Structure formats: structure tokens, C-alpha cells
Amino acid sequence: MSGMLAGKRLLITGVVTTDSIAHAVAHRSLEMGAQVVLTSFERDMERTRAAASELDSEVPVLELDVCERSHLDLLEDDLRQRWQHLDGVLHAVAFAPRDALAGEFTDASPESTEKAFATSTYSYAALAGLLERLAPDPGGSIVGLDFDAAGAWPVYNWMGVMKAALESASRYVARDLGPQGIRSNLVAAGPLHTRAAGGIPDFDRLTSAWEARSPMKWDPHDPMPVAD
């Protein structure tokens, strides 16, 4: 199949439902000729498989908890046997316990912020390491989903801090893996009505703030511009 991604082998995390950015990325990648494998957290596996069935090709779904080293090791073994190498990774994983998103910023517990950091930020470096071990020589690309971390947004609280840390992590990944031809980039999307957005209290305050500040028209129900 011809296309910009013809013959590329991509690992896409973060697909739970068909309204997710990651699902839109998987859809576009398949259209452009890529081979795709999805990952899912154990409790979301059934929903991820249902979302995968809506894609134009049959796409495998592998279990991955990005905070578990054993899961990453098993995923690496599977990809080596399946493909021998990996050309790209989409990091679309983020989570913060409710007290790190709702209420007063200073009231969040250390345990909640630690969980948010491990899932939303450290996992980028973990997936970059996986790509480093599997990428062809030279080459490869890791792309993460970001949200503008230059200021303080309504209701986003500690997730905003995690996105700022994600931006820093991407720069360090680029520093270390760039010499091997591996690119590290983030795409900062505007607020979208995804499953993840459903976990943010008063999410409409965020979309209203974005509408007021963004110089471009933004449809919070359409993930395709971000996927593109």
C-alpha cells in the first residue's frame, strides 16, 4: 500500500474509545500504509478491542501498564517476534487521580502527584527506551500528546504540571536519542471531548478558556486535525 507511512511499523498507546486522539491517529496511519499495534490497560482491554474493530484493518491489541517494567519487557519481546523492529511510537497515556485535578491545587496528595507523574510523564521516557532498543539504524520517531503548558489553565491543576514536565522530558529524550536518528516531538492539542476529558472536572471551563485565547477556530469534537 502506498502512502507517507508505507511499510512503517507503529506502536500506538492510549486507544480506549473511538473518540480518542489515538484512535484517530491509528485510523490515519493505516490509511497512509502503516502497520499498527495498539496497547491497552487491562481494565480497558475490552473497550480498546471494540474500538480497534472499528478500524479499516485488523489491528492487534496488547496489554501494557506503562508503570510496570515487566509489561514493557513483555511488549518488547512481542514486538521483536512480530516485527523485528519498530519505526515509531505514539505516547497518548495520561492519568491523574481526582484530587490532583479537582479542588485546590495545593490540596493534592503526594501519592496522587507521584501517580500522575509516573503515568503521564515518566512513561514517555520508558516508551522512548523501548523505541531505542527496537528502532532501525538510524531512525525512528516518538510523538507525544501535549497540552499548552506555558501558563496556568482553569481546572487542569497537576496535569498541567505533568504536561510541562512532559515537554522537558521530550527535550531530554531528543538529546539522548537524536544522535541515533530518533526524533522526539510533542503535538499540543486544544481541548477535545475524549474519554480522558471526561475525567477533568468542569472541563467546559477549559474549552471556554481555549476558545477565548486561541487565534484559530477549534472544534472540540474533532480529533482528526491533531491526528493529521
C-alpha positions in Angstrom: 0.0 0.0 0.0 1.4 3.4 -1.0 1.4 6.4 1.4 3.6 8.5 3.6 3.8 5.7 6.2 4.0 2.8 3.8 5.9 -0.1 5.4 6.3 1.7 8.8 5.6 -0.3 12.0 3.9 1.8 14.7 3.0 1.3 18.3 0.0 3.4 19.4 -0.9 3.7 23.0 -4.0 5.3 24.5 -6.9 3.9 22.4 -9.9 3.2 24.6 -12.8 4.5 22.6 -13.3 5.7 19.0 -13.4 9.3 20.1 -9.8 9.3 21.3 -7.0 11.1 19.6 -5.0 7.9 19.5 -7.8 6.1 17.6 -7.8 8.9 15.0 -4.0 8.5 14.7 -4.4 4.8 14.2 -7.0 5.4 11.5 -4.8 7.9 9.6 -1.7 5.7 10.0 -3.5 2.7 8.4 -4.8 4.9 5.6 -1.2 6.0 4.9 0.1 2.4 4.7 1.5 1.7 8.2 1.2 -1.5 10.2 -0.2 -0.8 13.7 -0.3 -2.4 17.1 -2.4 -0.9 19.9 -1.8 -1.2 23.6 -4.3 -1.1 26.4 -4.5 -1.1 30.2 -6.0 -4.3 31.5 -9.3 -2.8 32.7 -9.8 -1.1 29.3 -8.9 -4.1 27.1 -12.5 -4.9 26.1 -13.3 -1.3 25.1 -10.0 -1.0 23.2 -10.7 -4.1 21.2 -14.1 -2.8 20.4 -12.6 0.5 19.2 -9.9 -1.4 17.2 -12.7 -3.4 15.4 -13.9 0.0 14.0 -10.6 0.5 12.1 -10.3 -0.5 8.5 -7.7 -3.3 9.2 -7.4 -6.0 11.8 -5.2 -4.5 14.5 -3.7 -6.4 17.4 -4.2 -5.1 21.0 -1.5 -5.9 23.5 -1.7 -5.3 27.3 0.5 -2.5 28.7 0.7 -0.8 32.0 3.4 1.8 31.4 4.3 1.9 35.1 5.2 -1.8 35.1 8.7 -2.7 33.9 7.6 -6.3 33.3 4.8 -5.2 30.9 7.4 -3.2 28.9 9.7 -6.2 28.8 6.9 -8.5 27.5 5.8 -5.9 25.0 9.4 -5.6 23.7 9.6 -9.4 23.3 6.3 -9.5 21.4 7.3 -6.7 19.0 10.7 -8.3 18.3 9.0 -11.6 17.4 6.2 -9.8 15.4 8.2 -7.2 13.5 11.9 -7.4 14.4 12.0 -3.6 14.6 9.8 -0.6 15.4 9.6 2.7 13.5 7.5 4.8 15.7 5.6 5.2 18.9 2.6 7.4 19.9 2.6 8.3 23.6 -1.1 9.0 24.4 -1.1 8.0 28.0 -2.0 10.3 30.9 -3.7 9.9 34.2 -4.1 11.9 37.4 -6.2 10.9 40.5 -9.2 13.1 41.1 -7.6 15.1 43.9 -4.8 16.1 41.5 -7.4 17.6 39.1 -10.3 18.8 41.3 -10.3 21.3 44.1 -7.4 23.4 45.3 -4.1 22.9 43.6 -2.2 22.7 47.0 -4.6 20.1 48.4 -3.4 17.2 46.2 -1.6 14.4 48.0 2.0 13.5 47.2 0.8 10.0 46.3 -1.6 11.3 43.7 1.0 13.6 42.1 3.5 10.7 42.1 1.0 8.5 40.3 0.3 11.3 37.8 4.0 11.8 37.1 4.7 8.1 36.6 1.8 7.6 34.2 1.8 10.8 32.3 5.5 11.9 32.2 7.9 9.1 33.1 6.1 6.8 30.7 7.3 8.9 27.8 10.9 8.1 28.6 10.0 4.4 29.2 8.4 4.2 25.7 11.4 6.1 24.2 13.7 3.5 25.7 11.6 0.7 24.1 11.9 2.5 20.7 15.6 3.0 21.2 16.0 -0.8 21.5 13.8 -1.7 18.6 14.4 1.2 16.1 16.2 0.6 12.8 19.6 2.1 12.5 19.3 5.0 12.1 15.7 6.1 12.5 12.6 6.1 14.5 10.2 8.7 15.9 8.3 9.1 19.2 5.4 11.6 19.3 3.5 12.5 22.5 0.3 14.3 23.0 0.7 17.6 24.9 -1.4 20.5 26.1 -0.1 24.1 26.2 1.9 24.2 29.4 3.2 27.8 29.1 0.5 29.1 31.5 -1.9 28.0 34.2 -5.2 26.8 32.8 -8.5 26.6 34.7 -9.2 23.2 36.4 -6.1 21.4 34.8 -4.1 21.7 38.0 -1.4 19.0 38.4 -2.0 17.6 34.9 -0.8 21.0 33.7 2.4 20.5 35.7 2.8 16.9 34.3 2.5 18.3 30.7 5.2 20.9 31.5 7.4 18.0 32.7 6.5 16.0 29.6 7.8 18.9 27.4 11.0 18.8 29.4 11.2 15.0 29.1 10.8 15.2 25.3 13.8 17.5 25.1 16.0 15.2 27.1 14.8 12.2 25.0 15.8 14.2 21.9 19.2 15.0 23.4 20.0 11.3 24.1 18.4 9.6 21.2 18.8 12.2 18.5 22.4 11.0 17.6 20.8 7.7 16.7 18.4 9.4 14.3 15.4 9.0 16.7 13.2 12.1 16.7 11.2 13.2 19.8 8.3 15.6 19.3 5.0 16.6 21.0 1.8 17.8 19.5 -0.1 20.3 21.7 -3.7 19.8 21.0 -6.5 22.0 22.1 -9.2 20.6 24.5 -11.1 17.7 22.9 -14.2 15.8 24.2 -12.5 12.5 24.7 -12.8 9.9 27.4 -9.8 11.4 29.2 -11.5 14.8 29.2 -14.4 13.2 31.0 -12.1 12.8 34.0 -11.4 16.5 34.2 -13.9 18.3 36.5 -15.6 21.3 34.9 -14.0 20.5 31.5 -16.2 23.1 29.8 -14.3 25.8 31.7 -11.2 24.6 29.9 -12.8 24.6 26.4 -14.2 28.1 27.1 -10.8 29.4 28.1 -9.3 27.9 25.0 -11.9 29.4 22.7 -11.2 32.8 24.3 -7.4 32.6 23.8 -6.9 30.5 20.6 -6.3 32.6 17.5 -7.6 29.7 15.4 -11.1 28.2 15.3 -11.2 25.0 17.2 -13.7 22.1 17.2 -13.5 20.3 20.5 -15.4 17.3 19.0 -13.0 16.6 16.1 -9.6 14.9 16.8 -8.6 14.5 13.2 -6.6 17.7 12.8 -4.5 16.6 15.7 -4.1 13.1 14.2 -3.0 14.6 10.8 
